[in-house]
């Protein structure tokens, strides 16, 4: 059977997973009466809850006696490592672009990677039924983008389809016919070349890794040459040619619709998953025992953010989760780094804390969320940017992000002033239609930490921000952080409504009455710039003497609810987020007030010494 391998790449929310749903339905992958969930490819809980794709996944359909392997990819820049890897497996890409929003930063990122690999893209302009669609302008923007990314003449001569993934049609013309996805399938067969098959024995570059409770480690990739059968003896080689292990293939799994089925033979050009290895991992070459040279692997962009993961050493440690030891946390982090090549782990000298580097806040937040659902307890620090030093000049370099913000015209001034405070540079500002403005800025990654929630407050929730790593540039100097202090509990116990009511003038609270608090835990935000220790356990003194006035009714303002991402960006360097399966708490790094004062004096002394 003929084979075609394609990936669907696009910015977040441009409709990749919905399009794959329709392709599966119309190719006959499902029975007529089969119940299929919406966004069938988003299989894990977090993906379904957040409505985003986190992991790249494979599926396949049969069209006109040709098997088309389709890889659905994430749209967030934080998970760009997933996209970079899977481009090794495919021979063509469908670039999906929203008919209203046009190409956005992540579109630019994935397209540049695809063009660099010499792939010829198919452009599909999706959501053509939107009332604010502007397909002609979007087509010009796509062409300009390709030209700016140094596309070849062949790549610039891309075919274009218009349609609506949700309504299940694609056509060469924006007006239709609005019938089916057949034009897209036909174009894939016509435009995407069959996989290049090389001579020689079996070779496969592993691009994704997962664990199965029955089969153990499973590596997925495209067979470059030869074929593989169950029980065949093969070896795994690192990128430098060193032998990792020799093992016997337990199963050869091929993608058939949403299922992975066992096959008797995996042929060259097809995308398959192999089971049976114990040590081989992503970017290794699985090959015949006669082969000595590994396949070349694509380099991956470096991480830009790092966080410290520590054991939970607070008073409530071990009460909500069952995985609290540093050894267990270490094993889990190393396992994650093995599967996700965009993450780096460094163990600290004290053995109780680890530095975890990744592409962005969202990627690290997803990792923490997964860990807390698995029963882990840990404390995490504020994200810090990964600073480099220029070897030639000795100058400090920091990561800069390209930021695109779509905002209502009325709020442009507030956005520009806030981002200029955070050392942002405005590059472009133009109307994007419908009373909205599109701004393009270069902002240090440090300046964007915690800005998302501030942006939504400043623009009444109307702004849409997209960002992408641009380059490393000279250090921009100090950026002002949070201007307010915090309210800290001075004792351990259950919070009382009466105490919170009397303290509300001091600032908004983050806890409810009856919540358990401990000494050194952050319970609210102070309205001034200093920290304040408060007693939230103080109850009302009851007597048998009747007061002349009526008792005051206790009226409480609803507390600030901090999600994991908000908590991570809210804290300062002297604070930590305590994450357990049931709670997210904020706390001071040093719980004892005397220790906090000692550390403060030490920091001041260091500052004075540095200034001198």
C-alpha positions in Angstrom: 0.0 0.0 0.0 1.2 3.5 -0.8 2.0 5.7 2.2 2.0 9.5 2.8 3.2 11.1 6.1 1.9 14.6 7.0 1.8 16.8 10.1 -0.8 19.5 10.8 0.9 22.6 12.2 -0.7 25.9 13.3 -1.0 28.4 16.1 -3.0 27.5 19.2 -6.8 27.4 18.6 -6.7 27.5 14.8 -8.5 24.2 14.6 -5.9 21.4 14.2 -7.5 18.7 16.4 -11.0 19.5 15.1 -9.8 19.1 11.5 -8.2 15.7 12.4 -11.6 14.7 13.9 -13.3 15.4 10.5 -10.6 13.7 8.5 -11.1 10.5 10.6 -14.9 10.6 10.3 -14.9 11.2 6.5 -12.3 8.5 5.8 -14.4 5.8 7.4 -12.2 5.3 10.4 -15.3 5.1 12.7 -18.4 2.9 12.5 -21.6 4.7 11.6 -23.0 4.1 15.1 -19.8 4.7 17.0 -19.8 7.3 19.6 -16.8 9.6 19.3 -15.8 12.3 21.7 -15.1 15.8 20.3 -11.3 16.4 19.8 -10.8 12.7 19.9 -7.0 13.1 19.6 -6.8 15.0 22.9 -6.7 12.0 25.1 -5.4 12.9 28.5 -7.4 14.8 31.2 -5.4 18.0 31.1 -5.8 18.3 27.4 -9.5 17.9 27.6 -9.9 20.3 30.5 -7.9 23.1 29.0 -8.9 22.5 25.4 -5.3 22.4 24.2 -3.0 19.8 22.7 0.1 19.1 24.8 1.6 15.9 23.2 2.0 15.2 19.5 0.0 12.2 18.5 -0.2 10.0 15.4 -3.3 8.6 13.6 -3.8 7.2 10.1 -6.6 7.1 7.5 -7.0 5.3 4.2 -7.9 7.3 1.1 -8.0 5.8 -2.4 -5.8 2.8 -1.4 -3.2 5.1 0.1 -2.5 5.2 3.8 -2.1 8.7 5.1 -0.3 9.0 8.5 -1.4 12.2 10.2 0.5 13.8 13.2 -1.5 16.2 15.3 0.8 18.7 16.9 0.5 21.2 19.9 0.0 24.9 19.1 1.6 26.5 22.1 5.2 27.7 21.8 5.9 26.1 25.2 5.5 22.7 23.6 7.5 23.5 20.5 9.9 20.7 21.3 7.1 18.2 20.4 6.7 19.8 16.9 10.5 20.0 16.2 10.9 16.3 16.8 8.0 15.0 14.8 9.0 17.0 11.6 11.6 14.3 11.2 8.8 11.7 10.6 6.9 13.5 7.9 7.3 14.4 4.2 4.7 17.2 4.1 2.9 19.7 6.3 -0.6 21.2 6.3 -0.2 24.8 7.6 -3.6 25.7 9.1 -4.3 29.4 9.5 -7.4 31.1 11.0 -9.2 33.2 8.3 -9.6 36.1 10.7 -6.4 36.1 12.9 -4.0 35.2 10.2 -0.5 33.7 10.9 0.6 34.2 14.5 3.9 33.6 16.3 3.6 29.9 16.7 2.7 29.6 13.0 5.9 31.4 12.2 8.0 29.1 14.5 6.7 25.8 13.1 6.7 27.0 9.5 10.4 28.1 9.8 11.3 24.6 11.1 9.3 22.9 8.3 10.9 25.1 5.6 14.4 24.5 7.0 13.8 20.7 6.6 12.8 21.3 2.9 9.2 20.3 3.3 6.7 21.7 0.8 3.6 23.0 2.7 -0.1 22.9 1.9 -1.9 26.1 3.2 -5.4 25.6 4.5 -7.3 28.7 5.5 -9.7 27.5 8.2 -12.8 29.1 9.8 -13.8 30.7 6.5 -17.4 30.9 7.8 -16.4 33.5 10.5 -18.2 36.8 10.0 -14.8 38.7 10.4 -12.9 36.5 7.9 -10.4 38.3 5.6 -9.0 35.5 3.5 -7.3 37.7 0.9 -5.3 39.7 3.5 -4.4 36.4 5.4 -3.1 34.8 2.2 -0.9 37.9 1.6 0.4 37.7 5.2 1.2 34.0 4.7 3.1 34.7 1.5 5.1 37.5 3.2 5.8 35.2 6.1 7.2 32.4 3.8 9.3 35.0 1.9 10.7 36.4 5.2 11.6 32.9 6.3 13.7 32.4 3.1 11.4 29.8 1.5 12.6 28.5 -1.9 10.6 29.2 -5.1 9.2 25.7 -4.9 8.0 26.2 -1.3 6.5 29.6 -2.2 4.4 28.0 -4.9 2.1 26.5 -2.3 -1.4 25.2 -3.0 -4.2 26.9 -1.0 -7.5 25.4 0.3 -10.3 27.2 2.1 -12.9 25.7 4.4 -14.3 25.1 7.8 -12.9 22.1 9.9 -15.9 22.2 12.2 -18.4 22.0 9.3 -16.4 19.3 7.6 -15.5 20.8 4.2 -12.5 22.1 2.2 -12.4 23.5 -1.3 -10.1 25.3 -3.7 -12.4 28.3 -3.7 -13.7 30.2 -0.6 -17.3 30.0 -1.8 -17.2 26.2 -1.9 -18.6 23.6 -2.9 -19.1 23.0 0.8 -19.3 19.2 0.6 -16.5 17.2 2.2 -12.8 17.0 2.9 -12.1 15.2 -0.3 -10.2 18.1 -1.9 -7.8 18.1 1.1 -7.2 14.3 0.8 -6.7 14.5 -3.0 -4.3 17.4 -2.6 -2.2 15.5 0.0 -1.9 12.5 -2.4 -1.0 14.9 -5.3 1.3 17.3 -3.5 3.1 15.3 -0.7 5.8 13.0 -2.0 5.9 9.3 -0.9 8.4 8.7 1.9 12.0 8.5 0.8 13.2 5.0 1.3 16.9 4.4 1.6 18.8 1.2 0.9 20.2 -1.0 3.5 19.0 -2.7 6.7 16.4 -1.6 9.2 16.8 2.0 10.6 14.4 4.2 12.6 14.9 7.5 14.4 12.9 7.5 17.7 10.9 10.7 18.0 8.4 10.1 20.8 8.6 8.0 23.9 5.8 6.7 26.1 5.3 4.1 28.8 2.7 1.3 28.7 1.8 -0.7 31.8 1.9 -4.0 29.8 4.5 -3.4 27.1 6.9 -1.1 29.0 8.7 1.5 26.9 7.4 2.3 23.5 9.3 4.4 20.9 7.6 5.8 17.8 9.3 6.9 14.6 9.4 6.5 10.9 11.2 3.6 9.3 14.0 5.1 7.1 15.1 1.9 5.5 14.5 -1.9 5.7 11.7 -3.5 7.7 11.2 -4.8 11.2 9.3 -7.8 12.6 8.4 -9.0 16.1 11.2 -11.0 17.8 13.8 -9.4 15.6 17.1 -8.6 17.3 18.0 -4.9 16.9 20.3 -2.4 18.6 19.9 1.2 19.8 22.6 3.8 19.0 23.2 7.3 20.5 23.7 10.3 18.1 27.4 9.9 18.6 27.4 6.2 17.6 27.8 4.7 21.0 25.8 1.5 21.7 22.9 1.9 24.2 21.6 -1.6 24.2 20.7 -4.6 22.1 17.2 -5.9 22.5 14.5 -8.1 20.9 11.4 -6.4 19.5 8.3 -7.5 21.4 5.7 -5.9 19.2 5.5 -3.8 16.1 2.5 -1.4 16.4 1.1 0.6 13.5 -1.5 3.4 13.7 -4.9 2.5 12.3 -7.5 5.2 13.0 -7.4 6.0 16.7 -6.2 2.6 17.6 -2.7 1.2 17.6 -2.7 -2.4 16.3 -0.1 -5.0 16.3 1.3 -5.9 12.8 3.5 -8.7 11.5 5.9 -6.4 9.7 6.8 -2.7 9.6 7.8 -1.5 6.1 10.1 1.3 5.2 8.3 4.7 5.0 5.6 3.8 7.5 5.3 5.3 11.0 5.4 2.6 13.7 5.8 2.1 17.4 8.2 -0.5 18.8 8.2 -2.2 22.2 10.8 -4.2 24.0 13.6 -1.8 24.8 14.7 -0.9 28.4 17.1 2.1 27.9 16.7 3.5 24.4 15.1 6.9 24.3 14.1 9.9 22.1 16.7 10.9 19.4 18.3 7.4 19.5 18.6 5.3 16.3 17.0 1.8 16.4 18.7 -0.3 13.7 19.8 -3.7 12.5 22.8 -5.2 14.2 24.9 -4.8 11.1 24.6 -0.9 11.1 27.2 1.2 12.8 26.2 4.8 11.9 23.2 6.5 13.5 20.7 8.8 11.8 21.2 12.5 12.3 18.8 14.1 14.8 17.5 17.7 14.6 18.9 20.1 17.3 16.3 21.4 19.7 16.0 25.1 20.8 17.3 25.6 24.3 15.1 26.2 27.4 14.6 29.8 28.4 13.0 29.5 31.9 14.1 27.6 35.0 12.4 26.8 38.4 13.6 25.2 41.6 11.5 22.1 42.6 12.0 21.3 46.3 10.6 18.8 48.8 7.7 20.1 50.8 9.2 20.9 54.2 6.2 22.8 55.6 4.2 21.8 58.8 1.5 20.1 56.7 3.9 18.0 54.7 2.8 14.4 53.9 -0.9 15.1 54.9 -2.4 15.2 51.5 0.0 13.4 49.1 1.9 10.2 49.4 5.0 11.0 47.3 7.0 13.5 49.3 10.6 12.2 49.4 13.3 13.8 47.3 14.3 10.5 45.8 10.8 9.9 44.4 10.6 13.5 43.0 14.0 13.0 41.4 13.0 9.8 39.7 9.8 11.5 38.4 11.7 14.5 37.0 14.4 12.4 35.3 11.6 10.3 33.7 10.0 13.5 32.4 13.3 14.8 31.0 13.8 11.5 29.2 10.4 11.7 27.4 10.4 15.5 26.9 13.6 16.7 25.3 12.8 20.4 25.8 13.2 20.0 29.6 16.5 19.9 31.5 17.0 18.8 35.1 20.0 19.7 37.3 20.3 18.3 40.8 21.5 20.8 43.5 24.2 20.0 46.1 21.7 19.6 49.0 20.0 16.7 47.1 16.6 18.0 48.2 16.0 20.5 45.4 16.3 20.4 41.6 16.6 23.1 38.9 14.1 22.3 36.1 14.4 24.3 32.9 11.8 24.5 30.1 10.4 26.6 27.3 7.8 28.6 29.2 5.6 29.0 32.3 2.8 26.9 30.7 5.1 23.9 30.1 6.4 23.9 33.7 2.9 24.5 35.1 1.6 21.4 33.1 4.5 19.3 34.6 3.6 20.5 38.1 -0.1 19.9 37.6 0.6 16.3 36.3 2.8 15.6 39.3 0.2 16.9 41.9 -2.4 14.6 40.2 -0.1 11.7 40.6 0.1 12.3 44.4 3.3 14.4 44.7 3.8 17.1 47.3 6.5 19.7 46.5 7.3 23.4 46.7 8.4 25.5 43.7 10.1 28.8 43.4 9.4 31.7 41.1 10.4 31.1 37.5 13.8 32.6 36.5 15.1 33.2 33.0 18.1 31.3 31.9 20.9 33.9 31.6 23.9 33.2 29.2 27.3 34.8 29.1 28.8 35.9 25.8 32.2 34.1 25.7 33.8 36.7 23.5 32.8 39.9 25.4 31.8 38.5 28.8 28.5 40.3 28.5 25.3 38.9 30.2 22.6 37.8 27.7 18.9 37.2 28.4 16.1 35.7 26.3 13.9 38.1 24.4 10.3 37.2 23.3 8.5 38.4 20.2 5.0 39.4 21.5 1.9 40.0 19.4 -1.0 41.6 21.2 -4.5 42.1 19.7 -6.4 44.6 21.8 -9.3 47.0 21.6 -8.2 50.5 20.5 -9.2 52.1 23.8 -6.6 50.1 25.8 -3.5 50.4 23.6 -2.0 53.2 25.7 -2.2 51.1 28.9 -0.6 48.1 27.2 2.3 50.1 25.7 3.0 52.0 29.0 3.1 48.7 31.0 5.3 46.9 28.6 7.7 49.8 28.2 8.1 49.7 32.1 9.0 46.1 31.6 11.8 47.1 29.0 9.6 46.2 26.0 10.3 47.7 22.5 7.4 48.5 20.2 8.2 47.4 16.7 4.9 47.7 14.9 1.3 48.9 15.6 -1.5 48.7 13.0 -5.3 48.4 13.0 -6.5 44.8 12.6 -10.2 45.7 11.9 -13.3 45.8 14.0 -11.9 48.6 16.3 -8.9 46.5 17.3 -5.2 47.1 17.1 -2.3 44.6 16.6 1.0 45.4 18.3 4.3 43.6 17.8 6.9 44.1 20.5 10.2 42.6 21.7 10.1 42.1 25.4 12.6 40.4 27.8 11.2 37.0 29.1 11.7 38.4 32.7 9.3 41.2 31.9 6.5 38.9 30.8 6.5 36.8 34.0 3.1 37.4 35.6 2.0 39.9 32.9 -0.8 37.8 31.4 -3.2 38.4 34.4 -2.3 42.1 34.5 -3.0 42.5 30.8 -6.4 41.0 31.2 -7.2 43.4 34.1 -5.9 46.4 32.1 -8.0 45.6 29.0 -11.2 44.2 30.7 -10.4 40.8 29.3 -10.4 41.8 25.6 -6.7 41.4 24.8 -5.2 38.3 23.2 -1.4 37.9 23.7 0.8 35.5 21.8 4.5 35.2 22.4 7.5 33.3 20.9 11.2 33.1 21.8 13.1 35.5 19.5 16.8 35.6 20.5 19.3 36.2 23.2 20.2 39.9 23.6 22.2 42.0 26.1 20.8 42.2 29.6 18.3 45.0 29.9 18.8 45.9 33.6 16.4 45.8 36.5 12.6 45.3 35.9 10.2 46.4 38.6 8.4 43.4 40.2 5.4 43.2 42.5 4.8 46.5 44.4 2.8 45.2 47.3 3.7 43.2 50.4 1.8 40.2 51.7 -0.1 39.2 54.9 1.6 36.4 56.7 0.0 34.1 59.3 1.8 34.3 62.7 0.4 31.0 64.1 -0.9 27.5 63.1 -4.6 26.5 63.2 -7.9 27.0 61.5 -8.7 30.5 60.1 -11.7 32.3 61.7 -14.3 34.4 59.9 -14.3 37.1 62.6 -10.5 37.6 62.4 -10.6 37.8 58.6 -13.4 40.3 58.8 -11.4 42.6 61.1 -8.3 42.4 58.9 -10.0 43.0 55.6 -8.9 46.7 55.6 -5.3 45.5 55.4 -5.8 44.0 51.9 -7.6 41.2 50.0 -7.3 37.7 51.4 -6.5 34.4 49.6 -8.1 32.0 52.1 -11.6 31.1 53.3 -12.7 30.8 56.9 -12.0 27.3 58.3 -9.0 26.9 56.0 -5.9 25.5 57.8 -3.0 27.9 58.0 0.5 27.7 59.5 3.1 30.1 60.7 4.9 31.7 57.7 2.0 30.9 55.3 0.8 33.8 53.0 -2.9 34.4 53.7 -3.4 37.6 51.7 -2.0 40.7 49.9 -1.0 43.7 52.0 -2.3 47.1 50.7 1.2 48.6 51.3 4.7 47.7 50.1 5.8 45.9 53.3 5.0 42.4 54.7 2.6 42.3 57.7 2.2 39.4 60.2 -1.4 38.9 61.2 -3.4 36.6 63.4 -6.3 35.0 61.5 -7.1 32.6 64.3 -8.4 35.2 66.8 -12.1 34.4 67.6 -14.7 36.7 69.2 -14.6 36.8 73.0 -18.0 35.8 74.3 -19.5 37.2 77.6 -22.8 37.1 79.3 -23.0 40.9 79.4 -25.3 42.3 76.8 -24.0 45.1 74.6 -26.1 48.1 74.0 -25.5 48.0 70.2 -26.4 45.0 68.0 -23.7 42.5 67.0 -22.0 43.4 63.8 -22.8 41.0 60.9 -19.6 39.4 59.6 -19.5 40.3 55.9 -16.5 38.8 54.0 -15.2 39.8 50.6 -14.7 36.8 48.3 -11.0 35.8 48.4 -8.5 36.0 45.6 -8.3 32.6 44.0 -4.9 31.8 42.6 -4.5 29.2 40.0 -1.1 27.4 39.7 0.1 29.7 36.9 -1.0 32.8 38.7 0.6 31.7 42.0 3.9 31.0 40.2 4.0 34.5 38.7 2.7 36.2 41.8 5.5 35.2 44.3 8.8 36.9 44.8 12.2 35.3 45.2 11.8 35.0 49.0 8.5 33.1 48.6 7.4 29.6 47.4 4.3 27.9 46.1 3.4 24.7 48.0 1.7 22.3 45.7 -0.2 19.2 47.0 -2.9 17.0 45.4 -5.6 19.0 47.2 -4.2 22.5 47.8 -2.1 25.3 46.3 -0.7 27.5 49.1 1.8 30.4 49.1 4.4 30.6 51.9 7.6 32.4 52.8 10.8 30.5 52.1 11.8 30.9 55.8 8.8 30.2 58.0 10.3 31.5 61.2 10.0 35.3 61.6 13.5 35.6 63.3 15.1 33.7 60.4 13.3 35.9 57.9 14.8 39.1 59.6 18.2 37.5 59.6 18.1 36.7 55.9 16.8 40.2 55.1 19.8 41.8 57.0 22.1 39.4 55.1 20.6 40.5 51.7 20.9 44.2 52.6 24.6 43.7 53.6 25.2 42.0 50.3 23.5 44.8 48.4 25.6 47.5 50.1 28.7 45.5 49.4 27.7 45.2 45.8 27.0 49.0 45.6 30.3 49.8 47.1 
